[in-house]
Amino acid sequence: MTQVQTTAEKNGFEGLGIAPRLLQILQQNRFTTPTPIQHQSIAPAIEGKDIIGIAQTGTGKTLAFGIPLIQRVAQQNGRGLVVLPTRELAQQVNEMLQRIGRPLGLRTAVLIGGESMRRQIEQVKRNPHIIIATPGRLIDHLEEKTVAIGNVKILVLDEADRMFDMGFAPQINKIFEHMAGPGARQTLLFSATMPDAIVSIATRHMTLPVRIEVAPAGTTIEAIEQEIYIVKKESKLPLLETILREHTGSVLVFSRTKHGASKIAKHLHMQGERATDIHSNKSMGQRREALEGFKIGKYRVLVATDIAARGINVANIQLVINFDIPENSEDYVHRIGRTGRAGKEGKAISLATPDQQSDIRAIERLIRKTLSVKRHESVSEELLAIQKLIRKRPSPRGGGYRQSAPSAGGWGTKRAFSPRGNSPRSFARTNRAPRTH
């Protein structure tokens, strides 16, 4: 595995082997300077190399794989497959690919749970160049033989560590069983962390992958100011109200549970706050309305669970509040990465109970930084000292999410996704530009 580590580089997209027409589209969309992950990933990916990209959320990963994906699919008249953990993330990746690829005639299909089967089968009938899918729904189609992926030339696994956290390992392995071997396809894998499961994929399913790490694994974005309050459980809601009064911008609040998210949002709404919640008990339409309302300012506060928040990509979130400390310290990195994006300043405040000090230490070890910890007035110094003694030995870390893969029935059709025909000339003519040195 070849490894590349880098800091931000301010070179343009011109020297990365991107086709002239794609460069023009990027400029028209005001993408002029690649982020570090884009700068390091695009050129080797266009050359056909397998990539492992280690980068946090909000670092431009979608274009890092999207540009090579669109260009190589056009060059090869082949097909691409993007597999990712959540519905919301699938929709947002599709929006970005369409934004760049639509002028070239790109067609995509989005295969996710919670949407009309009839509409999805209509998408597949249009013979898309790229399918974007969540693991559970893709497996459903593979089993029903409504989709065949044996001839896919480029596979993208986005937020791979999150898919394993959500229990999708069996589905990911099964997807590989339906595909051609490593030498017959290109694989681009992007992840915020590098757990053993990712190393296993690289060993078994990738060919000499280039590892690109734009920041040490487990670190958070430096622009984010981080604070932790030690507070009794019954004092969390009043403290949350105080924090919200002190901050006027948009706020993303994380809860461990669906019930907790609903309770927090309802409480804030009763206090006159423009708040809503998003979690897996909500319908797709409700989740979309909540997210769009948060984006346009209809809601100032969005309360979310970790799973539902995976697709949230909202600019200018000023504050992230961890109402509950996450079960896994890696989730802390994912959560606070929603603020401080694109080099902007951000702030994250976490509310921890006195018996969670070992969880705080685990987070500090992961991010390699000592956090500012404040004692709320609800917690006496004596109680804090007692809890420090009780929690001297770290407790076992939480074991990931127990959510099962999304499930859906077949479409009642046997038409498979295949790489034959229907390639617009404008799309097929996207030839690669010569490399410049």
N, C-alpha and C positions, 0 to 999 in steps of 0.2 A: 504494500500500500504506500503510494507516494504521498507525502504530507507537505502542504504549503501553509504557512502561517503568515499573516499580513496585517497591517493596519490600513486605515482608510487611504485610498489613493485618489487623487483628483484628476485623473486622466479621463478623456471622453470615451464614448462608445466606438469611435471610428477605428481604433486599432485592434479590435477584438474579433475580426473576421466576420462581422455582421454584413449581410447583403445590403446593397445601396437602398433598395426600396424599404427594407425594415428600418434602416437608419433614418430615412425620411419620416417614416411613421412615428418613430420614437421622438424625433425633434418636434413634430407636429403636436405630440402629446406632452411636450415640455419635459421629456426625459433626456437630460443633457449630460449629466454626470453620474456614472455608475457608482453604486454603493460598493464597499469592499467585497462583499460576497458576490456581487454581479461582476465586478472587475476580475476576480480570480476564477470564477466558474464558467463564464460564457465562452471564452476561447477554447479551453480543452473540451468542453461539451460539444461545441460546434465541430471540433475535430473528431468526435465520435468516442471520446474516452468516457469510462464510467466515473461518476463523481460522488463523493460523500462530502456534503456541505454541512459544517457545524456552525450554526448561527442562531441567534435569538430571534424571537418574533419582532416584526417591524424593521427588519434589516434589508428588505427588498428581495426575499427569496423567490417570490412568484416570478418576477422578471428574470431572475438568475437561471431558472429552468425554463421559463416560458419562451424566451427569445430563442435559445437553441432548439427547443422542442418544435416551435413553429417552423423555423428555418430548415431543420433536418427532415421533418415530415414532408415539406414541400420539395426538397431536393430528391428524396427517395421515392416520392409518390407513395409513401407508406402510411402507417397509422401510429398514433401515440395513445398512451393510457396514463392517466394521473389518478393515483389512489391516495386518499386522504381521510382524516378521521371523522369529520362532521359535515352535516348538511350546509351549515352557514359558510364554512370554509370552502366547500365545493362551489357554492354560488359565487363567492367572491373571486375565486381563482378563474371561474368561467368568465366573469365580467372582465377581468384583466386580459385574459387570452383573446376575448372577443374585441376588446378595445384595440389591441395590437394587430390581431389577425384578420378581423373582418374586412378591412380594405384589400386584403389579398385573397378573399374568397374562402376563408377558413370557416368550416362548420364544426360545431361541437355538440356533444350530447352529455347531459348531466343525469347520472343514475344514482338517486338517493332515496331513502325512505321518506314517507310522509307526503309524497307527491303523487299525482295521478299516473297510474300505470299506462293509461291510454296515451297521454301526452308523451311519456317517455318512449313508448314503442314507436310513436310517430317520429321522434328524434332519430331513433336508430334506423328507421326506414329511409331516412335522408342520407344514409351512409356517411356519417361524420368522419372527419379526419382525426379528431381527438375525442376520446371519452374521458369524462371526469366522474369518478365514482367513489362512494364509501365502500368499505370492504364487505359488509353484510349484504348490501343490495347487489353488488357485483357477483358475489357467490350465488345468490338466488338466480341470477340470469345464466351463470355458467351451468348450474344444475338443470335449469329448464332448457338449456341449449338455445337461448335467445341471443346470446353473445358468445362469440368465439375470439380468443385472444392469442391463439398460437402464432399468428403472423404479425403481432405488434412489434414494431421496430424499436420503439423507445418507451421505457417504463419510468415513470416518476413516482417516487414515494415521498410525499410531503408530510412533515411533522411525524416522522416515523416513530420517534420515541413515544409520542402521545398515543399512537395506534396500539402500541404494545401495552402502555399503561391502561388502556381501555379494554384490554382483553382480546384484541384482534389477532393475536399471534397465529392461532389455527387458520384463520381466514387468509392471512398474508401467505402462509406456507402453501395453502391450497391454490392460491392465485399463481404462485410460482410453478406449481405442478401443471397448470394449464398453459404455461408459456413455453416458448422455445428456450434452449439452454443459454447460458451467459454469453457464449460467443456469437450467438445469432441475434442478439438484441443489445441495446445500450440501456444502462440503468443509471438514473440520477436520483440519489437519496439525500434528503435534507432533514435535519434533526437539530433540536436545540441542545441535546446532550448526546453522549456516546455510551449508552449502556451495553452490556454484554450481548443483548439481543441484536443490536445493530452490527456489532462485530461479527456475529454469527452469519448474518445476511451477507455481509461483505465477503466472508470466507467462502460461503456456499454458492452464492448467486451473482457475484460480480467478478469482473475480469480486471485485475490490477487497478483498482479504483484510485483516483487522485483524491486525497483527503485535503479539504480546504477548511481551515479554521480561522475565522476572523476575530475571535476572542477566545481566551481559555475556556474550555467547557466548564459550565457551572457558575460563570460569572454573570453579573447583571450589568445593564447599561450604566455607564458611569454618571450620566447626566441625571439619574434619578436620586433624589434625596429620600432617605429611608429612615423611618421612625417606628418604634414599637412601644405600645402602652401596655403595662401590666394592669389588668382591670378585672374586677369580679364579674362573673357572667351576668348577674342581674343589673349591672351598671353599664353594660355595653351599649344598649339603645340610647340612654341619655348622653353618653359620651359621643356616640355617632351623631346625634343631633347637634352637639356643640361643634364638632369638627366640620359638619356641613355648613353651619353658620359662619365659620371662619374662612371658608373657601367658596368663591363665587362661580367657579368654572364647572365644567362637566366632570362627573364623578362616577367611577365604576366600583361597585361594592361586590365583594366575593363572599358567598356563603358556602359552607360545606354541603348543605342539603337543600333539596327542592322545597321542603316545608319551611326551612329557615329563610330561604330567599323570598318566598311569598309573604311570610310574616313580617320581614323587614320592610319590604316594599309597601305593604298595607299600612304599617305603622307610620312610615314616612309620609304616605299620601294623606293619612288622617291628620298629620301635623302641618299640612299645607304644602308639602314638598312635591314637585313634579317628578314623581318616581314611578318606575315600572320594573317588572322582573322578567327574566328569561331563563327557562329550564326545560327539561325534557318532558314534563307534564303538559307543557303548552303545545298547541297545534303549530304546524309550520307557519300558518298564516299569522297567528298571534306572535310568534317569535320574530317573524319578518317585520310586523308592524311595530313591535317594541324596538327593534334594532334601528329601523328607519326613523322612528320618532326620536331616538337618542341621537342619531346622526344629525338631524335637522334642528335639534334644540327643543322639540316638543317636550321631551323629558330631560331634566338635568341630571337625574340619578338613574343608573341602570344597575339593578341587583341581579347577579348571575351566579350560577354554579360553574365549576371548572369545565365540565363537559360542554355545556351550552356556550361557554365563552370562547371556545377554541376558534370559532370563525369570526370573532369580533375584530374588525379592522377599521377603527374609527379614529380619524385624525383629531389632534388637540384634546385628548383626554388629559385633564390637568392633575387629577388625583385618583389613585387606586387605593381603596380601603379593604384590607383583609379583615372583615368582621369576624371571621374564624381563621385561625392559623391552618394552613393546608396540612393534610395528613402526610403528604410526601414533600420533602424540602424542595425537590425539583419543581413542584407546582408553584412554589413561591416565585421562581424565576419566570415561569410562563405568565403568572398573574401580573407582576409589576411591569413586565415588558409591554403592557398595553399603554403605558404612559412614557414620556420622554423619548418619543420616536423621532426619527430623522434628525437627530442631533439637538432636538429641543429639550428644555428642562422639564422634569416631571417630579412628582412626589408620590411616595407610597407610605401609608400608615397602617400598621397591623395592630389588632387588638388581641392580646394573649392573656389567658387566665394564669394565676400564680403557679399552677401545677404544670405549665407548659414550657418551663425554662429550658428543659433539655431539647425541646423542639426548636427553640430559638438558637441554641448552640449548634444544632444540626444545620440550620439555615446558614449560620455564620461560617461553618466549616465549608459548606458548598460554595458560597459566594466569595469566600476568602476575605471577609471583611467583618469588623466588629460593628454591630449596629447600635444606634442610639436608643437605649431602653429607658423609658420613663415610668415611674410608679404613679398610677392614678390614685386620687384621694380615697377611693373605696378600698384600697389595699394598704394595710398597716405594715410598717417596717418589720414588726414581729412576725406577721404571717408570711411575709416574703422570706425572712430568714429561715422559718420552719420549712417552707416549701423547698428551699435550696437544699436543706439537709435530706428531705424526703426524696428529692429528685436527683440525688448525687449520682446514682447509676442511670445512664440514659435508657429510656424505654425503647422497645423495638419500633422501628419505623413502620408506618402504615404500608399496606401491601397493594397499593394501586386500586384502580377502580374495579368494581365488580359488575359493571354494566355489560350485558351481553350484546352481541352484535345486532344492529338493526335487522329486522326480518321483514320480508315481503314475499308475496306469492309470485308466480310466473305471470307473464303478460298474455298467455294464450296464443303465442305466435312462435314460429320456429325460425324466423328470419335472423340470421346471425350478423354481428358486426364483422365485416371483412374488408380487406384492403383493395377490393376490386372496383375500378371505375370511378366516375363522377369526380374527377379532379379538375377544378377550374383552371383555365390557362393562366390567369393572373396569379393564382396560388402556386402553380407548378413552376412558373418562371422566376420564382424567388431564388436566384442563384447566389451562391456564396461569393462574397467579395474577397479579393486577394488579401492575405495577411500583410500588415505593414509592420515594420520593425523600427 
